[in-house]
C-alpha cells in the first residue's frame, strides 16, 4: 500500500490532485515550484510506453501560473520576454523565454493569452512571480501580478484526443496546436490547451478551482478507461528524445538563448523593448562560446536519468558537461543533452564522458533524437 504520509510541513504544498495520485499508485514525489510532483508510478520504462502507445494522465499542478492583468498587461508581458508577441492572438499560447538584463534565462514558460489584457505564464521551476512583481515596481505600468488558483493536468499520448472527445464532445477536435479554450465541465471551471511537455499529441487541463481537483482526476480516468489511459508522470525518456529542456538542468540563469539554439525566440531586429535586449545583441554580435548538443553515449544501458552533471572531455581537456541523459528503449541507445565549448559542437565530434569514476566514448549527433519535425504533436488526431 502506498505511503500517504508525504510531507515536511506546510511550506511545501500539495496539489489539488494529490490524494488521487496516491490512490492511483504514486509512491515517489519530488519538489518543483515549492510543491510536490509525482515522480514514481512504478517502472519509468512502462510509463514511457504507456505515453507513446496509449495515454497517461500527469499531475503537473507544479506548473504554477503567474497571472498578469490590467490596462498595461500586454506591454508588461512583452517587457519580460524577447519573443515578439505582436501576432499573439487571444486564445493562443506561445513557448517563450524570460531573460534578465544579462540575457540569462530565468524561465522558459508557456504563455497563454486569455483576453486582451489577461495572461498566464505557465512556469518551469523558478520564482518568476517574484521577478515579475519586482519588475512591475519600477516599470510604471498599470498591472496586477498574482499566482491564481490554477493547477494543470497533462493528458498526453496518441489516445489523448479521443479521450478529450469523450470528455468534451466532438468540438474539441477543432482545438489547434498551441491554442486554448475555456470550458465549464460539469461545474468544474477549466482552461484547456493543446500543449504539453511530452513531444506527443496532448492537452493540458488548467483547473481553476482547487477544491475540485480529485473530482476532475477521477472523471478523466473514467473517460479514458476504454482507451488504455494510465496514471503517470512526465517522462524523462520522452522529453530527452524530443530535445525538450528541463530548467535547472539544461538551462539556467547563466545560459543564454543562442547557446540553446533558440534564436527564433529572440527578436533583436524589431522595435519591441524587453529586458536583456542590449545584452543579447552583444552576445549575438560577439558569437557564443558554447552550445547545446545531442550526444549518444557508448556504455551499458543507463538505469535512469543522471542525477549529477557529467564532465565531458576532449582527450584530457574539460570541454563541457552532460545535463540530461537517459536510455531510450525505443531508439535503443543512451542519449543525452549536453553543453560544450563551441569548437566541439560539430556533428560526429567524438568526446569522452566521465560517469562516476569511468570514462566512456560519446559522439555529437543531431537533436531532437526522435520525430525531429514534431509531426506527432502538430498533426490532427
N, C-alpha and C positions, 0 to 999 in steps of 0.2 A: 504493500500500500504506500502511496506517495506521502512523503513528509510534508505536512501542511504548516509546519512551524518555521516558515521562512521569515526573516526579518531581524533587523538590528535596531528598531526604533522607528519613530515617525519621520525621521529625516530622509529616509529612502521610501519613496511612495510605491504603493501597489496600484496596478492598472485597474480599470473598471472590469476587465475580463479575467482578473487574477484567479478567482475561485473556479471559474470554468476551465481555465488552462490546467489547474491542478487536478480537477475532476477528470479531465480528458488525458491525463498522463504526463504532464510536465513534472520533471524531477530535478531539473537544474536551472538556475537563474543566474544572470549577471546584472550589472547595474549600468544604465545608459541614461543620460539626462536625469540623474537623480531618481530613477525609477527602475524597478525590477523588470527584466525582459526574459521570457522563457528561452533557454538555450539548449534544452535537452528533452526530446520526446522519444528517446531511445537511439537507435543506430542512425548516425548522420547520413550514412550512405543510403539507407532506406528512405529517409526524409527527402534526399535528393531525387531518388527515383519516383517517389510519390509526386514531387513537384513537377518533374518533366514528363511524367506519363499520365497523371490524372489531375489532382489539385490538392493544395494544402491551405489551411487557414492559420494565419500567424497573428499573434498579439504583438502589434508594434505601436502600442499607446505611448511608448518612449519617444516616438517621433512627435515631440511636443510642438505646438503651434505658437508662433509669435504673430499676434493679430495686430494689424496696423489699420486704423480708421481715421477719419477726419478729413477736412477740406483739402489738406496737402498730402494725403496718403500716397498718391501716385508719385509726386515729386520726391517724397521721402524714400520710397522703395527704390527709385532709380538712383538715389544717392548711395544706397547700400551696395548695389551690385554693378559690376562692369558690363553686364549683358544689356544690350539695347532693348528696352521694353516698349518702344513706341508702337509696335504692332501687337502687343498683348491684349487680346480681346477679353471682355467679361465672359467668364465661364471657361477660360483657358488656363492651362498650367505650363510652367516652364522650369527646366532644370537651370539653376543659377549658382553663381559663386558669390560669397560675401568676402570682401577683401578689406584689409586695413591700410593705413597710409603708406606702408612699405610694400604693398602689393601682395602681402601674405594672405593665405586663405584661412578665414575664420570658420567657415562652414560651407557646405555645398547642398543647400536645401532644394526642395521643390517649392516653387512659388505658385500659389493659387489665387486667381482674381475672382472674387465672389460678386463684386459690384464695382461701380465706377471708382469709389474710394474705400474699398474693403478688401484687404489682402491677408492671406496667411503665408507664413514661411514655415514649411514642414521640415523640421530640423534634423540634421545629423547631430552627433554627440558633442555639443559645446554650448556655452551660455550666451546665445545671441540675444536673448531678452534683455540682459544687462547691457550689452553692446548697443543695441538699438535705442534703449532708453537713454543711455549716455550720449549717443549721437544726437538724439532729439533735443536734449537740453540746450545745445549750442547751435542747433540748425535754424532756429527762428521760424520753424514750420509748425503749422497747426495740426498736430497729430495726437492720437491716443494709442498707446502701445501696452498691450496686456497679454498674458497667457490665458486663453479661454478654456472652458471646459470642453475640450475636443480631444478625442482619442481614436486613432485609426486602427483598423484591422486590415491585413492584406489577404486577399483571396487570389491565389496565383496558381497557374498551371493551365494546360490545354483545355481542361473541362470547366475552367472558371467562368467562361462566357455562358455556357448552358446553365450553370448553377445560378448565375445572375438573372437569366431569363426566368427560371423557376421562382426566384425571389421577387423580381420586379416587373415581369412581363416582357413582351416582345420589343417594346420601345427601347429597352436598354441596348439592343443591338446597334442602335444608331450612335451610341456614345463613342466618339473618336478618341484615338490615342492622344493622351495628354490634354483631355478636356474633362470638365466636371459637370455634375448635375445635382440639384437639391431635391431630396426625396423625403417624404414622410412615410415611414414604413410601419404600418400598424401602430401609430403613435410614437414611433422612435424617430427622432429627427436626425437626418443624415446628409452629408455631402458625399457623393460617390464620384470617384475619378478613375480614369483608366490609366493607372500608373502602378509602380511597384518596384521593389528592389530585388528583382529575380531574373531579369532578362527573358522572362516567359510572358505569354499572354496573362494579363492580370488586372486586378482592380484594388483600389483602396476605399474602404468604407469608414468615413470620419464620423464617429458617434458624437453628437452634440449634447448629450445628457448622460453623464457618467453613471447615474443610478440605473440605467437600462443596459449596462454592459453585458451581464451574464445572459439576459434575455435575448439580446442580439446574437451573441455567440451561439446559443442553442438553436435559434431559428436558422442560422446559416448552416450549421452542421446537419440539421434535419433535412434542409433543402438539398444538401449535397450528398445525402446518403446513397442515392441511386447512381451517382456519378463518381464514386470512389474517393470522395473528399476525406482527407485525413487531417487531424490536428498536426501542426508542425511549427518549425522555427525557420527564420531566414537562413538560407543555405549558403554557407561559405563556399562550398564547391561550385555552385551555380553562379554566384556573383563574381568569383575569380575567373571562371570560364568566360563570363561576359565582360571582363575587364572593368567591373564597377568598383568605384572607390569606397574604402571604409575610412572615415575620418579618424584621425589619430594614428592610423596605420599607414595608409598610402598617401595621405596629405595631412598637413598641419599648418600652423601659423608661420612656419619657416619655408613653406613650399609656395611657389607662385604658379599661376595657371599655365604658363608656357612650358614649364618643366613637365607638366602632365599632358601636354598636347591639347589643351583646352582653349586654344586661341579663339575658337568660334564663340566662346562665351565672354570675350573681351572686345569691346567696341572702342577702339582708340581714335578712329577717324571721324566719328560723328561729333555733334555738338553737345551730347549729353555730358553731364557732370557727375562724377562718382568718386567716392573715397578711394585713393590709391592710383588715380589716373596718371599723375606725373611719374610716380614710381614705376608703374607698368610700362609707360612709354620709354623710360630709361632702360629698363630690363630688356625690352624688345629691341631697342637700338643697339645695346651692347652685346646682346646674344646670351643665351642661357649657358650655364657652366655644367649642368647636369640634366638628366632626362629620365622619365619613367619608361621602362621597357617590360616586355614579356620575356619570361625565361622558361625553358624546360630543364629540369634537374635530373641528372643521371644517378639515381640512387634507388634503394629499395623503396617500395610504396610508402609514402608518408602516412602516418597513423592518425593524422588530424592536422588542422591548421597550425602554423607556427605560433608560438606564444612569446617569442623574442625576435628581435631583428637579427638576421644572419648576415655576417660580413661577406662581401664579395671581393675577390682578388683577381688581378691580372698578374700572373706569376706571383711575386711576393708583395706587390703593391696593392694596398686597400683602395678600391675604386667605387665602392657603393655598398648598398645593403638590400637584402630581400625584405619587403614589407609585408607581403601576404603570400602564403604558399599552401598548397593542398594537393592531394592525389585526386585526379578526376577519373572515376570509374568508367565514364563514357569514352573519354579520349585515351584512357589507359596510360596516362603519363603524369608525372609530378610537374605541376605548372605553378608559376609564381609571377607576381608583380614585384618590380624592383626599381630602385632609383640608382643611377650610375653616372659617373663622370661622362661628359658628352662624347669624348673621344672613344668610349667603349660602348656606344649605344647602337651601333650599326647591326642590322640583321646578320645572323650567323657568326657574330663575335663569340669566341669561346672564352669562358671565365671559369673560376673556381669559387665554390661557396663553402663556408665553414659552418657545419651543423654540429653543435656540441664540440667535440674535440677532433672531428674528422672533416676532411675536405673532399668535395665531390665536384665532378665536372658539370658545367651547365652551358647552355647556349642561348643567345638572344634570338627570339622569334617574334613573329607578328602577333599583335593582340588586337581585339579580343581573340580568345582561343577557339571559341565556338560561335557560329552564327554572326560573322563579322559585320554583315549588313543589317543586322537587327530585324530580319524578316519576321521572326517569331512574334515579337512584341507589337509590331506596327500593322500586320495584316489583320483583316477581319476574320472573326471566328465563324 
